[in-house]
Amino acid sequence: MDELSTLNLTGKIIRFYNCYLVREEHLVKDDLWIRDGIILDGLTVFFSEKAMPDILIDVGGGIISPGLIDVQVNGAYGYDFSNPDQDIENACNQVAERLPQTGVTAFCPTIITSCQELYPKLISEYQKYVNKPNCSKVLGIHLEGPFISTDCAGMHQTDYIRGFGTNPIKTISEIYGPNLDRVKMITIAPELEGASTAAAYLSSLGIVVSIGHTNSDYESAESVLSSGATFVTHLFNAMPSFHHRKAHIFGLFAGTKTPLHIGLIADLVHSHPAALRLADAISPGHVTLVTDCNTAFGLPDGSYTFGEQNIQVEAGKYVFSSLYLTFALFLTVKCFLLLLFYVI
């Protein structure tokens, strides 16, 4: 496949054969014809144009699927998207150039909870970024914080976590700065005072409001959902479990008429296989797989920094974790395919 990158393929018909295609949530064994990046109907081309493929590629029984979209990429290959001291344009370029090798063709650089002074600077730098050809596309920024719960902070620095205060719209402007044009998603905790007002305001700007890193009760979560929230950041992680007397955010899936999309880390470590099946059952057709990867992704063993925390990687996995970095994305892709058949 690498040799194709050196050829002039303009106007050339490429036929991929001996492969499986993802069609309507099923794997179908079929050929794939493309020309100039457009999928063709092989029979139509053959009979109407009397044309045959210029290039034949044997996929060897592999799977061809649409490019993956990852809305939660904290960093990769040594680059931290929350680090204001690095060249943001270079960081985006380096990650965007390499992600296609993993199947990811579009992503959201994610800024985790940071000190207030950093947000306007970082957001301004991302506003300037221009996507490059033949690279993964930067869709916009995902701001995962600082409006989250100190009880469910995960790897976020609790010192930087903020509330919305009595004037959420003013607070949002003070923290993030005046220009949110490139911001596409913001994760908030519904239990914070003013969260519903914030959700309504942010959604009016066209920003996806996501519920996450939260200890919210059901009522607060329902209020934020009614105010415009449409997504859940890495369901099951950084939030309390369902309880029959305390439904928490899981109660939102009990007959809600508002579409609620689920972000899910499907590496079989962050969530049990049964939990993945449950997520697909409670929100069918609305599961979004994410990696939530950070600086150390794609790097060899060693010590790395993510935010203000040190990460030690030994034998391909985080110290004090059972997650092998080299398998994290592979498992996520595998789960994507297995979810098609509900057999995880």
ChimeraX attribute file (.defattr): number of C-alpha atoms within 10 A of each C-alpha:
attribute: neighborCount
match mode: 1-to-1
recipient: residues
	/A:1	6
	/A:2	6
	/A:3	6
	/A:4	9
	/A:5	9
	/A:6	7
	/A:7	8
	/A:8	8
	/A:9	15
	/A:10	9
	/A:11	11
	/A:12	15
	/A:13	23
	/A:14	21
	/A:15	19
	/A:16	20
	/A:17	18
	/A:18	15
	/A:19	19
	/A:20	21
	/A:21	18
	/A:22	16
	/A:23	12
	/A:24	8
	/A:25	12
	/A:26	14
	/A:27	18
	/A:28	13
	/A:29	16
	/A:30	13
	/A:31	18
	/A:32	19
	/A:33	21
	/A:34	17
	/A:35	16
	/A:36	12
	/A:37	13
	/A:38	9
	/A:39	12
	/A:40	16
	/A:41	12
	/A:42	17
	/A:43	12
	/A:44	11
	/A:45	15
	/A:46	12
	/A:47	10
	/A:48	8
	/A:49	9
	/A:50	9
	/A:51	13
	/A:52	14
	/A:53	16
	/A:54	12
	/A:55	13
	/A:56	12
	/A:57	14
	/A:58	12
	/A:59	15
	/A:60	11
	/A:61	11
	/A:62	13
	/A:63	15
	/A:64	15
	/A:65	13
	/A:66	11
	/A:67	13
	/A:68	20
	/A:69	19
	/A:70	21
	/A:71	25
	/A:72	26
	/A:73	23
	/A:74	25
	/A:75	26
	/A:76	25
	/A:77	18
	/A:78	18
	/A:79	24
	/A:80	27
	/A:81	27
	/A:82	25
	/A:83	20
	/A:84	14
	/A:85	9
	/A:86	12
	/A:87	13
	/A:88	21
	/A:89	14
	/A:90	12
	/A:91	19
	/A:92	24
	/A:93	19
	/A:94	16
	/A:95	21
	/A:96	25
	/A:97	16
	/A:98	17
	/A:99	20
	/A:100	17
	/A:101	11
	/A:102	12
	/A:103	17
	/A:104	20
	/A:105	21
	/A:106	20
	/A:107	23
	/A:108	23
	/A:109	28
	/A:110	26
	/A:111	25
	/A:112	22
	/A:113	25
	/A:114	23
	/A:115	14
	/A:116	16
	/A:117	12
	/A:118	17
	/A:119	21
	/A:120	17
	/A:121	13
	/A:122	19
	/A:123	25
	/A:124	17
	/A:125	14
	/A:126	19
	/A:127	15
	/A:128	11
	/A:129	16
	/A:130	12
	/A:131	15
	/A:132	13
	/A:133	9
	/A:134	11
	/A:135	19
	/A:136	25
	/A:137	22
	/A:138	24
	/A:139	17
	/A:140	22
	/A:141	26
	/A:142	26
	/A:143	28
	/A:144	24
	/A:145	24
	/A:146	30
	/A:147	25
	/A:148	28
	/A:149	26
	/A:150	19
	/A:151	13
	/A:152	18
	/A:153	20
	/A:154	13
	/A:155	13
	/A:156	23
	/A:157	18
	/A:158	17
	/A:159	11
	/A:160	15
	/A:161	18
	/A:162	20
	/A:163	19
	/A:164	21
	/A:165	14
	/A:166	10
	/A:167	12
	/A:168	19
	/A:169	17
	/A:170	14
	/A:171	16
	/A:172	18
	/A:173	13
	/A:174	14
	/A:175	18
	/A:176	21
	/A:177	18
	/A:178	13
	/A:179	12
	/A:180	19
	/A:181	14
	/A:182	18
	/A:183	24
	/A:184	20
	/A:185	23
	/A:186	26
	/A:187	25
	/A:188	30
	/A:189	27
	/A:190	32
	/A:191	21
	/A:192	20
	/A:193	16
	/A:194	17
	/A:195	23
	/A:196	25
	/A:197	17
	/A:198	26
	/A:199	30
	/A:200	19
	/A:201	18
	/A:202	23
	/A:203	18
	/A:204	12
	/A:205	13
	/A:206	13
	/A:207	21
	/A:208	20
	/A:209	28
	/A:210	29
	/A:211	30
	/A:212	30
	/A:213	30
	/A:214	27
	/A:215	23
	/A:216	22
	/A:217	17
	/A:218	17
	/A:219	16
	/A:220	19
	/A:221	25
	/A:222	19
	/A:223	17
	/A:224	25
	/A:225	25
	/A:226	16
	/A:227	20
	/A:228	22
	/A:229	30
	/A:230	19
	/A:231	24
	/A:232	22
	/A:233	28
	/A:234	25
	/A:235	25
	/A:236	24
	/A:237	17
	/A:238	18
	/A:239	24
	/A:240	19
	/A:241	15
	/A:242	13
	/A:243	10
	/A:244	8
	/A:245	6
	/A:246	14
	/A:247	17
	/A:248	22
	/A:249	27
	/A:250	19
	/A:251	18
	/A:252	18
	/A:253	15
	/A:254	10
	/A:255	8
	/A:256	12
	/A:257	9
	/A:258	13
	/A:259	13
	/A:260	21
	/A:261	20
	/A:262	26
	/A:263	26
	/A:264	25
	/A:265	27
	/A:266	26
	/A:267	25
	/A:268	17
	/A:269	14
	/A:270	16
	/A:271	16
	/A:272	14
	/A:273	17
	/A:274	12
	/A:275	17
	/A:276	22
	/A:277	16
	/A:278	13
	/A:279	20
	/A:280	19
	/A:281	14
	/A:282	17
	/A:283	15
	/A:284	13
	/A:285	11
	/A:286	16
	/A:287	22
	/A:288	21
	/A:289	22
	/A:290	24
	/A:291	22
	/A:292	21
	/A:293	20
	/A:294	23
	/A:295	21
	/A:296	26
	/A:297	21
	/A:298	17
	/A:299	15
	/A:300	15
	/A:301	15
	/A:302	13
	/A:303	12
	/A:304	18
	/A:305	16
	/A:306	22
	/A:307	22
	/A:308	12
	/A:309	11
	/A:310	10
	/A:311	17
	/A:312	16
	/A:313	20
	/A:314	15
	/A:315	12
	/A:316	20
	/A:317	19
	/A:318	18
	/A:319	13
	/A:320	9
	/A:321	9
	/A:322	11
	/A:323	16
	/A:324	18
	/A:325	22
	/A:326	15
	/A:327	13
	/A:328	21
	/A:329	23
	/A:330	15
	/A:331	18
	/A:332	19
	/A:333	21
	/A:334	14
	/A:335	22
	/A:336	18
	/A:337	19
	/A:338	15
	/A:339	18
	/A:340	16
	/A:341	12
	/A:342	14
	/A:343	11
	/A:344	17
